[in-house]
Amino acid sequence: MRYFIELRYKGAAYCGWQRQNDVPSVQQTLECALSTLLRAEIEVVGAGRTDTGVNASYYVAHFDTDVAIADTKQLVYKLNLVLPEDIAVFGIREVAPEAHARFDAIRREYRYYVEQSKNPFTREGSWQYYVPLDIEAMNRAAECLLRYEDFTSFAKLNSNNKTNICHVYHAEWVREESDRLCFTVAADRFLRNMVRALVGTLVDVGRGRYTPEQFEEIVASRDLSRSSGGAPAQGLFLSDVRYPEDIFRKSTK
């Protein structure tokens, strides 16, 4: 039987989602907890990879069991007792046997937080960047992302992507508080390091290094060397993953 599991995690202590040799990952930590509680070797498949230090406020993975889970709420409770404090599970649901957490996802959303004043309470979840930024110019630049499909200019070098084509549905900067900015971007898929590279380049628009028109030229060029360096990992959160209604319905609780 196949189950989707909903969780959130803080990425600071992990090499990212994906299991790797000799370094802790979120995938490996979750598999260990599930295997212990279900008394079977459990492999977990995630909705996608997050890199070292990147967070997820909403993440989905799937796993299979030979025996039906009698009480999913009780399993959630036990998992949260076993898992470290920086990983939290909040839902487990049975799905169709062929449902896939990665390949069936139709929309993913990331949020990136930039704190514009020194704040010791938000250092681990934002990029503290003290240069004044023109949010209007950043949004004019971000608008062009919806008009392009090839994001080679923001793809990690040697990442072995089969294609650099993505369809961006939404890209916007919002001032949430007086000193904090949030960039929300949603697409059908993302390339490795793409969001951090976008944020780094858009911040350069905000501080006047590039105009919005020059930013669009960078997108259109399909030239990685023209984009700015990636923004720090700790400000990035995977915030939503969506699926067709007949596969999975996200809990509103």
Phi, psi and omega in degrees: 000147183248140180231143168264138179239130179258135181208171172222152180207154173262126192270359189303323186269003189237156177282004183124191179290312194288138178300134176221160181287132168071005176225143184289139175229161178294317180302310182298318181295318179291319179299319180297316180294316180295317181297322179294314185283326181268355177055044177202158179284113184249128174252134183248135178245123185268167180291341179168173182272137165244143186278175180307128176083350180281144183258167173221119174271346172207120182220148180233139174220165175233156176211159182246148174225152177282334182239139180299144176279118186293322184220098183292327179295322178293323177294320176302314180301313182291322178301318181290339173284325184276322184289153176295166186295340183268008173230129180227132176260137179227008176189141173223128181223141174287139179228176178298148184303331182266358180297139185228125185297328180269306190284338180268355178292132182252347181204134175234146181229136174241151171233139178234132185250130176241119179261127187261007172218157183293126182215107183295341183274349181239007184300325185278354181229022179200164172265113180273104188233115194264359178284134177303139183236141178269096184293330178295316178295321179297321179287326176297321178292315183297331180303327185291341181299332181286348183262357184238157179241331183263116184246039178302328181297345183235019181266142178293136181296137177060037180269359175060037175289139174289329178208150176256019180276127175222152177245108182273128182261334185204138177206114186204140171264136178227138174272104184281320177224176185302328185241008182235131175251147176232126175257122178249128179224132181233141181203170177288331178202163177228148175276159177299129179072004186298313184294317180296323177292320176299312182298314180302320181285321178293324175297324176294330171294315183297330180264003172095006179290322176236152168273163175304325179292321177292326176298317179296325177297323178296315178300311185292335185291335185054043184232107184301328184293345183270343180277163181280171176294156182291144175292157181301149187295325191293343179274355187260133178229127164288120190247346179197146172222129184241151183227162173302145185303327183283354178261314189200135175242122183293133179293141178262001182281000000 
